[in-house]
Amino acid sequence: MMSPMSLSKTRTSFYRRLYVAGLIDAGIATSVPALVEASGMPRRTAQDTLGALGELDIVCEFEQSAGERHQIGHYVIRDWGPIDARWVAANLDSMAATLGYPAPSS
């Protein structure tokens, strides 16, 4: 991976999306508050990144918890599209370091 100073906005955005999808898929952070806590990114960035996963053909869906109301539940990656989920899982720590986020703890 590269240092944060040498990353373009395009690459940073791409890595951030993969990082968020990886956190969700690993069960580390499956809600917006959990993403904010795990990554330190602002809430709005976490929300925008979740919304942008579809641009990479990553299917991320919110699952409502049984018997709950008012958006109580968690996010799940249903399909990684053209992205290799194994590569993302293997490089989650590197992406976190590149983006300046704390290393994920599973």
N, C-alpha and C positions, 0 to 999 in steps of 0.2 A: 504494500500500500504506500501511498505518498504522504508527505507531511501536509497538514491543513493549509499551509501557506501556498502550496503549489497546486491546489485543487481549483478547478473552474467551478462556476456555479452549477453547471450541468452535472458534473461529476459528483459534487457535494449533494445535490438533490437526488441523484441516482443512488448513491450510497445510503443516504438517509432513509429512502424508501425501502431499500433492502434491509437495512438495520431494523427498522420498525416492523417489517414483515417477519424478520427472523425472531425478534423478541416475542411477537404474538405466537408464531408457530412453535417456539420452544416453551410456551406457557409462562414465560418470565413476566410479561406485561400484556394483559389482554383487555385492558380498558384504558381510556384516556388518562385518568388519574394515575394508573400504574405506569403508563408510558412516560408521563411527566416525571414521576418519582425515579424510575429506572434510568432514564436518560439525562434528566436535568433540562430537557428542552422545554421551551414555553408551551403552555397548553394549546395556544392557537397553532403553533408549529406542528404539534402532535396531531391535532385535528386535521389540519391541511394535508399532512403527510398521509394520514389514513385515507383521506378522500382521493389522494392522487395515486394510490396503489393500482387502481384500475387502468391508469395510463400505461402501466407496464404489463397489463393483462394479468395481474395478480388479483384473484378473486378473494376479497376479504369481506366477510359478512358478520353482522352483529347478531348474536343469538340471545334472544330474550330468555331469562331464567324462568323455569316453570313456576307458574303461580305468582309471578312478580309483575308489577306495573311500573310505569314511569322509567323506561329504559334501564332496567336493572338486568345486567347480563354481561356478556363478554364477546370479544372479537375472535373470529376463527378464520384461518387461511384455508379456503376450499380448493384453490387451484393456483399453482405457481406460474401457469402459462409457460413462457419460454425460459423462465429463470430456473437455474439448478438449485433447488432447496438445500442440497447437500453442501454445495459451495458456500451458500450463505451461512449455514450453520457452522461450517468449519472456519469461516472468516469473520464471525460476529465480533470477536475481540479486536481484530485488526481494524474493522470498520469503525468500531467505537473509538479506538485510539486515533484513527485518521480524522474522525469528525470532532474529536475533543470531548467525547462523552465518556462517562465511567464505564469500565468493563462490566458487562452483564453478569449477574450472579444467578445461577439456575437453581 
